[in-house]
Amino acid sequence: MAVRIGEQTPTKSLILPYEESMGDEAIELYEESGRKAFDWQKFIVNAILAINNEGLWTHMHFGYSVPRQNGKNEIIGIVERYGLEKGLKILHTAHRTTTSAAAFNRLLAILEESGLEEGEDFHKIKATGRESIELADGGRVDFRTRTSTGGLGESFDLLIIDEAQEYTDDQRSALTYTISASPNPQTIYTGTPPTPISSGTVFTRLRKNALHGSTEDTGWAEWSVDKQSDVRDKDLWYQTNPSLGLRVTERNIQAEVGDDDIDFNIQRLGLWIQYNQKSAISENEWKDLHVDTLPKLKGKLFAGIKYGYDGTNIALSIAVKTEDDNTFVESIDCQSIRNGHAWIIHFLQNADVQEVVIDGANGQNILAEAMKQAGLKKPILPTVKEIIVANSMFEQALFQQTIAHKSQPSLFQVVTNCEKRNIGTNGGFGYRSQIEENDIALMESMILAHWACSEAKPPKKQKVRY
């Protein structure tokens, strides 16, 4: 009776057409170690190492997602062994130091099992978080734990993103240019579907764009279920675990079944959850700042106005000091620009506002002129440097819990589903929404109001002399 094994072809994939691949050569080189590649691993390796008519990689970016313990990292070992032989400079990055060290030890074992000797055939550096292997007269692989600045100033041909579900935009910004000078650059992403606490967003976006056909020179493959499924359905185990029956057993998977069906669906059945990944500001962090009743306020209001990046909406929020020197924030509205500025002018004319801050090159000067015509005080049009300061001050106030709010649903939805984005070149940051239909302008207008309120000096008391 034949032993049942997992499905050897992906449940979902987008592989660009190719006629030639270096995959067979890479697999042959790898199997000199005595290890044997499974058919599904060969499928992925051949897709990764496919070349076009010009001898360049068919896929400049290739991502694949496989449930845990199936041997997805052995694919990286095959590719890195081939890259060493071909003289490539490779950067292997991981989220955790232990993962980076495991990748180093895996490649080292492949070389030694192939009969290569350290000192004669290759050289290694074993320093925690900065390991490397260099083949004599060949290529080099550097192993790094990812940071927002890691890799800057270095140049490589191949970039490996291990634990890709934790790969953030900040890290991508630091690493993506390390392969720009290569005549034939490639980036490989490998991981599992993100969990609710995963911090990365790049892997999810790569998958979405690849499967929707909205990106070029990109390949994708995954073993997954489309929706949350029965954790005891063994047919699904075989559908989503290509190495089941080869290196993973039914008994081992049975032992993993517990009370957390969602985690099993993600980790073992490859489910890509539809809700957003870890926000830069968590629900608990924002809820901790909630007040049941409006605190006692002092002083005037400060208004923040933000035009959306796509030129569709404009948002207005206010901030005001409380008697305990915290800052109470609230959003007034976010409306289509087509509605004009009358609603904003009406609010500013009827509220006791000390300062108004307007950001958004697509409309701030028009609104400033409208305010002038209405006889209102000239607004502040912040510089990029001031926007960076505003975001930093908001984050610090969040950590120090000096902000208060009444948990407006619209603002809650935006704040707890946001991620950071780079601004400028000196480590500045802003925010963007993780949900397409949420306009981050609402949150940004609140941050502007908070900044104006925090920076304002108290009015001088009039001195009366006799």
PyMOL commands that set and color helices and strands:
alter all, ss='L'
color gray80, all
select helices_A, chain A and resi 23-31+39-48+72-85+97-113+164-166+169-179+202-211+234-240+250-256+261-267+283-287+337-339+342-350+364-373+384-400+409-415+441-455
alter helices_A, ss='H'
color red, helices_A
select strands_A, chain A and resi 12-14+20-21+50-51+61-65+89-94+122-125+132-135+140-145+158-161+186-191+218-222+297-307+313-322+327-336+353-359+403-404+418-423+428-433
alter strands_A, ss='S'
color yellow, strands_A
deselect
rebuild
show_as cartoon
